[in-house]
C-alpha cells in the first residue's frame, strides 16, 4: 500500500515542482525585461538630448547664415541704388545743360528772326524802288524801239527757242553717238566672246548625191533588164536615180535628205556586193534604213553630249540626228543647231540669263525642220508643237516658236536664241544665197530708201549689207538726217528678211555757191 501511495504522490510532486520552477523562471525573465526596458529608456533619452543639441546647433548656424545673406543683399541693394542715384544725377545735369543750350539757341533764333524781318522790310523797299525803275526803263525802251512788251517777248522767245533747238540737236547727236558706240562695243564683246567659245566647221551640201562606180559597165547592171532594177530601186527608196554620160558616176536626186542618204548607202552596198536584182535591192535598202536610223540616233546623242543638254525625249534625240542630213542655204542644220546652242548659252552667261534654258532652246530651235515637209506650217511653230508634245518646259517651247518672231518674244532666253541663230547664219561662209534672192534683196533695199521724202540717190553696197543714201540738204537738216536713218532701219527690219545686219548711212552735203560778175 505504501508503494502504491508513493507511485500516486510522486508525479504530483514532480508536477508541483515544475510549476514552481516555471513561475520562478517567468519572474526572473520579467525582472530581466524590466531591466532591459529601463536601459532602452535611458538610451532613448540620451539620443533625444543629443538630437536636440544638434538641432539647436544647426538652428544657430542657419540664423547666422541668414543674417550674413541679409547683410550682403542689403549692401548690394544699397550699392545699386547709389549707382542709379548717380546715373539719375548725371542725366539731370545733362538735361539742365541741354535746356540751357536750347534757351540760348532760342534767343539766337529770336535775334535772327528780328534781323530777317528788318531785312525783309529793307528788301521790300528795294523791290518797290527797283520795280519803279524797271517800269520807267521799260516805258523808255518802248518809246525808243517802237515795240510793245509782247512783241519784244516774242522776238526774245524765238531767239531762245532757236538756240535751245540747236543745243538740243547737238546734244541728241552726242547722246545717240555715245549710245551707239557703247551698245556696239558691248554687243561686239558679248558676240565675240560667244563665237570664240564655239567654232564649228560647216560644209556645203546640195540636194543631190554622187555615187562613184568602179566602171561604166556597172551602169547597165544598175539599170537592169528593161530598167527593172532602176525602177525597183527608185520605188523602194523614193528617190530619182540619174544615169547619164558622166563617166563612172551616177547621181541620186531627192529633196528628202534622209531618203537620199538611204539610197546612197544602199547603192554603195549593192555596187560592192555585185548582186543587183529587185529582191536584193529591197533587202539592202531595208538594211540601209536601219543603219541610217542608228546613225541618226548616234548623231542626236552626240549633239546632246556636245552641248551638255540632258533628259531629252528619245524621239527628239532621233529628230536631232535627222537634221544631220538637212541643209539650209548649204549650212548643215545639225551643226548649225549645235553652234546656236553654244552661242545662246555663252551669251546667256554674259547677260545673267538662264544658261541651261538658252542652250537647250538653241539646240532644239530648228527641230521642226526634221518634219516640216510632212506638215503644214512654219518649222518654228512645228518645232514648238513637237517640243510641247514631248513635255519640254514652256520656256523652251516659247523660245522655239519665237525664234523667227512669228509670235511675240516674252523672255530674254528667246531673244538670245534669235540672236544666236542670226549670228550662226550670218557669219561669213555659213550660208549661201541664190543670185535671184540676192538681187531681190538689193532691189528691195533701194526701193525702201527711195520711198522716204528728201532722198536724192541711194546705193546698196557691200553685198547688201549697207545702203548709202544721199539726201537733199535744202529739205533735210542734220537732225532730220538722223531721224531718216533710224526710220529706214526700222522699216528694213520690219519688211525684209536678211542674214546678219544692214547698215544705213545717210549723207547730207551742204554746198554754198556764188557767182562773180
C-alpha positions in Angstrom: 0.0 0.0 0.0 2.8 2.3 0.8 4.3 1.7 -2.6 1.0 2.5 -4.3 0.8 5.8 -2.4 4.3 6.7 -3.4 3.5 5.9 -7.0 0.5 8.2 -6.9 2.1 11.1 -5.0 5.4 11.2 -6.8 4.1 12.5 -10.2 2.1 15.2 -8.3 5.2 16.4 -6.5 7.1 16.5 -9.8 4.4 18.5 -11.4 4.3 20.9 -8.5 8.0 21.3 -8.6 7.8 22.0 -12.4 5.1 24.6 -11.8 7.1 26.3 -9.1 10.2 26.3 -11.4 8.1 27.8 -14.2 6.8 30.6 -12.0 10.3 31.3 -10.8 11.7 31.4 -14.3 8.9 33.7 -15.5 9.6 36.1 -12.7 13.3 36.1 -13.5 12.5 36.8 -17.2 10.1 39.5 -16.2 12.7 41.1 -14.0 15.3 41.0 -16.9 12.7 42.5 -19.3 12.1 45.4 -16.9 15.8 46.0 -16.6 16.2 46.0 -20.4 13.3 48.4 -20.7 15.0 50.8 -18.3 18.2 50.6 -20.2 16.4 51.3 -23.5 14.6 54.3 -22.0 18.0 55.7 -20.7 19.5 55.3 -24.3 16.4 56.9 -25.9 16.7 59.9 -23.5 20.4 60.2 -24.4 19.6 60.1 -28.1 16.8 62.7 -27.7 19.1 65.0 -25.8 21.9 64.6 -28.5 19.4 65.3 -31.3 18.0 68.4 -29.5 21.6 69.7 -29.1 22.4 69.0 -32.8 19.1 70.8 -34.0 19.9 73.7 -31.8 23.4 74.0 -33.3 22.0 73.8 -36.8 19.4 76.4 -36.0 22.1 78.7 -34.7 24.1 78.1 -37.9 21.1 78.9 -40.1 20.4 82.1 -38.2 24.0 83.2 -38.8 23.8 82.4 -42.5 20.5 84.2 -42.9 21.9 87.3 -41.1 25.0 87.2 -43.4 22.9 86.8 -46.6 20.6 89.7 -45.4 23.6 91.9 -44.8 25.1 91.0 -48.2 21.7 91.7 -50.0 21.3 95.0 -48.2 24.8 96.1 -49.2 24.2 95.0 -52.8 20.8 96.9 -53.0 22.4 100.0 -51.4 25.2 99.8 -54.0 22.7 99.5 -56.9 20.6 102.3 -55.5 23.7 104.5 -55.2 24.7 103.8 -58.8 21.1 104.6 -60.0 21.1 107.8 -58.0 24.5 108.8 -59.5 23.2 108.0 -63.0 20.0 110.0 -62.5 22.1 112.9 -61.2 24.2 112.8 -64.3 21.1 112.6 -66.5 19.7 115.6 -64.6 22.9 117.6 -65.2 22.8 116.7 -68.9 19.2 117.8 -69.2 20.0 121.0 -67.5 22.9 121.7 -69.9 20.6 120.8 -72.9 17.9 123.1 -71.6 20.5 125.9 -71.3 21.7 125.3 -74.9 18.1 125.3 -76.1 17.3 128.5 -74.3 20.5 130.0 -75.8 19.6 128.8 -79.3 16.0 130.1 -78.9 17.4 133.5 -78.0 19.7 133.5 -81.0 16.8 132.4 -83.3 14.7 135.3 -82.0 17.6 137.7 -82.7 17.9 136.2 -86.2 14.2 136.5 -86.8 14.3 140.1 -85.9 17.2 140.6 -88.3 15.3 138.8 -91.1 12.2 140.9 -90.5 14.4 144.0 -90.8 16.0 142.6 -94.0 12.6 141.7 -95.5 11.4 145.3 -94.9 14.5 146.6 -96.5 14.2 144.2 -99.4 10.6 145.1 -100.0 11.6 148.7 -100.1 14.4 147.9 -102.6 12.0 145.7 -104.6 9.5 148.6 -104.9 12.3 151.0 -105.9 13.6 148.5 -108.5 10.1 147.9 -109.9 9.6 151.6 -110.3 12.9 152.0 -112.1 12.1 148.9 -114.3 8.8 150.4 -115.2 10.4 153.7 -116.1 13.1 151.9 -118.2 10.5 149.7 -119.9 8.5 152.7 -120.8 11.6 154.4 -122.2 12.6 151.3 -124.2 9.1 151.0 -125.7 9.2 154.7 -126.6 12.7 154.3 -128.3 12.1 150.9 -130.0 8.6 151.5 -131.0 7.6 147.9 -129.9 5.3 146.7 -127.2 6.4 144.4 -124.4 4.6 141.4 -126.0 6.3 141.9 -129.4 9.7 142.1 -127.7 8.9 138.9 -125.7 8.0 137.0 -128.8 11.3 138.1 -130.5 13.3 137.0 -127.5 11.4 133.7 -127.1 12.0 132.9 -130.8 15.7 133.6 -130.5 16.0 131.5 -127.3 13.9 128.7 -128.9 16.3 128.6 -131.9 19.3 128.5 -129.7 17.8 125.7 -127.5 16.8 123.7 -130.6 20.4 123.9 -131.9 21.7 122.8 -128.5 19.1 120.0 -128.3 20.1 118.8 -131.8 23.7 118.8 -130.8 23.0 117.0 -127.5 20.8 114.4 -129.3 23.5 113.7 -131.8 26.1 113.3 -129.0 23.8 111.0 -126.9 22.9 108.9 -129.9 26.5 108.6 -131.0 27.6 107.7 -127.4 24.8 105.2 -127.0 25.6 103.6 -130.4 29.3 103.3 -129.5 28.5 101.8 -126.1 25.9 99.4 -127.5 28.1 98.3 -130.4 31.1 97.8 -128.1 29.2 95.8 -125.5 27.4 93.8 -128.2 30.6 93.1 -130.0 32.3 91.9 -126.8 29.4 89.6 -126.0 29.1 88.2 -129.5 32.9 87.8 -130.0 33.2 86.1 -126.6 30.4 83.7 -127.5 31.8 83.0 -131.0 35.3 82.4 -129.6 33.9 79.7 -127.4 32.5 77.6 -130.2 34.0 77.3 -133.6 32.1 74.8 -135.8 33.1 73.8 -139.3 30.4 73.7 -141.9 30.3 72.1 -145.3 28.1 73.0 -148.2 25.6 70.3 -149.2 23.1 70.1 -152.0 20.0 68.1 -152.9 22.0 65.5 -155.0 24.5 62.9 -154.1 27.0 61.4 -156.5 28.0 57.7 -156.2 31.2 56.6 -157.8 31.2 53.5 -159.9 34.2 51.1 -160.4 33.5 51.2 -164.2 30.8 52.3 -166.7 29.7 48.6 -167.1 28.1 48.9 -163.7 25.6 51.4 -165.1 24.0 48.6 -167.1 23.7 46.3 -164.1 22.1 49.2 -162.1 19.6 49.8 -164.8 18.8 46.1 -165.2 16.9 44.2 -168.0 14.3 46.6 -169.4 15.1 49.0 -166.5 13.6 46.8 -163.8 16.4 47.3 -161.3 16.4 51.1 -161.5 12.6 51.2 -161.3 12.6 48.9 -158.2 15.4 51.0 -156.6 13.5 54.3 -157.2 10.3 52.8 -156.0 11.7 51.4 -152.8 13.9 54.4 -151.9 11.6 57.2 -153.2 14.5 59.0 -155.0 15.4 59.7 -158.6 18.4 57.8 -159.9 20.1 59.7 -162.8 22.3 57.5 -165.0 23.8 59.8 -167.7 27.0 60.2 -169.7 29.0 61.2 -166.6 31.9 58.7 -166.5 32.0 56.2 -163.7 29.3 58.0 -161.6 25.5 58.1 -161.1 23.5 60.8 -159.4 20.9 60.4 -156.7 18.4 63.3 -156.5 15.8 63.8 -153.8 14.6 66.7 -151.6 14.3 64.4 -148.6 17.9 64.2 -147.3 17.2 61.0 -145.3 15.9 59.2 -148.3 18.8 60.4 -150.4 21.3 59.1 -147.8 19.5 55.8 -147.5 19.6 55.4 -151.3 23.3 56.4 -151.4 24.2 53.9 -148.7 22.1 51.1 -150.3 23.6 51.7 -153.8 27.1 51.6 -152.5 26.4 48.3 -150.8 24.9 46.9 -154.0 27.9 48.0 -156.0 30.3 46.4 -153.6 28.2 43.2 -153.4 27.7 43.0 -157.2 24.3 41.2 -156.9 21.8 43.6 -158.2 18.2 42.4 -158.7 14.8 43.5 -157.2 14.9 41.1 -154.3 18.4 42.0 -153.3 17.6 45.7 -153.7 14.7 45.5 -151.2 16.9 43.7 -148.7 19.8 46.1 -149.0 17.6 49.2 -148.8 15.9 47.9 -145.6 19.3 47.3 -144.0 20.4 50.7 -145.1 17.4 52.3 -143.5 18.3 50.6 -140.2 21.9 51.8 -140.5 20.7 55.4 -141.2 18.3 55.2 -138.2 21.2 54.1 -136.0 23.4 56.9 -137.4 20.7 59.5 -136.7 20.3 58.2 -133.1 24.0 58.4 -132.5 24.3 61.8 -134.1 21.4 63.1 -131.9 23.1 61.7 -128.8 26.4 63.1 -129.7 24.8 66.6 -130.2 23.2 66.4 -126.8 26.6 65.4 -125.3 28.5 68.1 -127.1 26.1 70.8 -125.9 25.6 69.4 -122.4 21.8 69.0 -122.8 20.3 66.0 -120.9 16.9 64.5 -120.4 15.6 64.9 -124.0 12.8 62.6 -125.2 14.2 59.8 -127.4 12.0 61.0 -130.3 13.6 64.5 -130.1 17.0 62.9 -130.0 16.2 61.0 -133.2 14.8 64.1 -134.9 18.0 66.0 -133.9 20.1 63.2 -135.6 17.8 63.5 -138.7 18.9 67.2 -139.0 22.4 65.9 -139.8 21.1 65.2 -143.3 19.3 68.5 -143.7 20.9 71.7 -145.0 19.7 75.3 -145.2 21.4 77.6 -147.8 24.2 75.0 -147.8 24.6 75.0 -144.0 24.2 71.7 -142.1 21.3 72.2 -139.8 22.5 69.9 -137.0 25.9 71.7 -136.9 24.0 75.0 -137.0 21.8 73.9 -134.1 24.9 72.9 -132.0 26.5 76.2 -132.8 23.3 78.1 -131.8 23.2 76.2 -128.5 26.8 77.1 -127.7 26.3 80.8 -128.7 23.0 81.2 -126.8 24.4 79.6 -123.7 27.5 81.8 -123.8 25.5 85.0 -124.3 23.1 83.9 -121.5 26.1 83.5 -119.2 27.3 87.0 -120.1 23.8 88.5 -119.8 22.9 86.8 -116.5 20.0 84.8 -118.0 19.2 81.1 -117.6 22.1 79.3 -119.4 20.5 75.8 -119.4 17.3 77.1 -120.9 19.1 79.1 -123.6 21.4 76.3 -124.5 18.5 73.7 -124.7 16.3 76.0 -126.7 19.2 76.8 -129.1 19.8 73.1 -129.7 16.0 72.5 -130.4 15.2 75.7 -132.2 15.2 74.1 -135.7 13.8 70.7 -134.7 10.7 71.4 -136.8 12.9 71.2 -140.0 13.1 67.5 -139.4 9.4 67.1 -140.3 8.4 70.4 -141.9 8.0 68.7 -145.3 5.4 66.3 -143.7 3.2 69.0 -142.0 1.7 72.4 -142.9 3.1 75.4 -141.2 6.5 77.0 -140.4 9.3 75.0 -138.9 9.3 77.2 -135.8 5.7 76.5 -134.9 6.0 72.9 -135.8 9.1 72.6 -133.7 7.3 74.2 -130.7 4.4 71.8 -131.0 6.9 68.8 -131.2 8.6 70.1 -128.0 5.3 70.7 -126.2 4.1 67.2 -127.1 7.4 65.7 -125.6 6.9 67.6 -122.3 9.5 70.2 -122.8 9.3 73.2 -120.4 7.1 76.1 -121.6 10.2 78.4 -121.7 11.8 76.1 -124.3 8.6 75.9 -126.4 8.2 79.7 -126.4 11.9 80.2 -127.5 11.5 77.7 -130.4 8.2 79.3 -131.6 9.5 82.9 -131.3 12.9 82.5 -132.9 11.6 83.8 -136.2 9.3 86.4 -134.5 6.1 84.5 -135.5 4.9 85.1 -132.0 5.8 88.0 -129.7 9.0 87.4 -127.7 8.4 87.3 -124.0 11.7 86.0 -122.4 15.3 87.1 -122.6 16.3 83.5 -123.5 14.1 83.7 -126.6 15.9 86.9 -127.6 19.2 85.2 -127.1 18.2 82.2 -129.3 17.1 84.7 -132.0 20.5 86.5 -131.8 22.5 83.2 -131.8 20.5 81.9 -134.8 21.3 85.2 -136.7 25.0 85.1 -135.7 25.4 81.4 -136.8 23.6 82.0 -140.1 25.1 85.4 -141.0 28.8 84.7 -140.3 31.0 84.6 -143.4 30.9 81.2 -145.1 28.0 79.8 -143.1 25.3 80.0 -145.8 25.0 80.5 -149.5 22.4 82.6 -151.2 21.0 82.3 -154.7 21.7 85.0 -157.2 18.0 85.7 -157.6 17.4 86.2 -153.9 20.5 88.4 -153.6 19.4 90.7 -156.4 15.8 90.9 -155.0 17.3 91.9 -151.6 19.4 94.7 -153.2 16.4 96.0 -155.1 14.2 96.0 -152.0 16.8 97.9 -150.1 17.0 100.7 -152.7 13.2 100.8 -153.1 12.7 101.3 -149.3 15.4 104.0 -149.2 13.9 105.9 -152.2 10.4 105.9 -150.6 11.4 108.5 -148.0 11.0 112.2 -148.7 14.1 114.2 -149.3 16.2 111.3 -150.8 18.2 112.2 -153.8 20.2 109.0 -154.5 20.7 105.6 -152.8 23.0 102.7 -153.4 23.1 99.2 -151.9 26.7 98.2 -151.4 28.8 95.5 -149.6 26.7 92.7 -150.9 23.6 94.2 -149.5 25.0 94.7 -146.0 24.9 98.5 -146.3 22.7 101.1 -148.0 24.1 104.6 -148.5 21.5 107.4 -149.0 22.3 110.9 -150.3 19.7 113.4 -149.3 18.8 116.9 -150.5 20.4 119.4 -148.0 17.7 122.0 -148.5 15.0 119.6 -147.5 16.7 117.5 -144.8 18.6 119.1 -141.9 21.1 117.4 -139.6 18.6 116.2 -137.0 16.2 115.1 -139.8 19.0 113.0 -141.3 19.4 111.1 -138.0 15.6 110.5 -137.9 15.7 109.4 -141.6 18.4 106.8 -140.9 16.5 105.5 -137.9 13.2 105.3 -139.8 14.9 103.4 -142.8 16.5 100.9 -140.4 13.2 100.2 -138.7 11.3 99.8 -141.9 14.1 97.5 -143.4 13.9 95.4 -140.2 10.1 95.1 -140.3 9.7 94.5 -144.1 12.7 92.4 -145.2 14.3 89.1 -144.3 18.1 89.0 -144.4 21.0 87.4 -142.6 23.0 89.4 -140.1 22.5 93.2 -140.1 22.3 96.0 -142.7 23.9 99.4 -142.1 22.0 102.5 -143.1 24.3 105.6 -143.9 22.6 108.9 -144.6 24.8 111.5 -146.2 23.9 115.2 -146.2 26.2 117.6 -148.1 25.8 121.4 -147.9 27.2 123.5 -150.8 27.5 127.3 -150.9 27.6 128.6 -154.5 28.1 132.2 -155.6 29.0 133.7 -159.0 31.5 136.5 -159.6 30.2 139.0 -162.2 
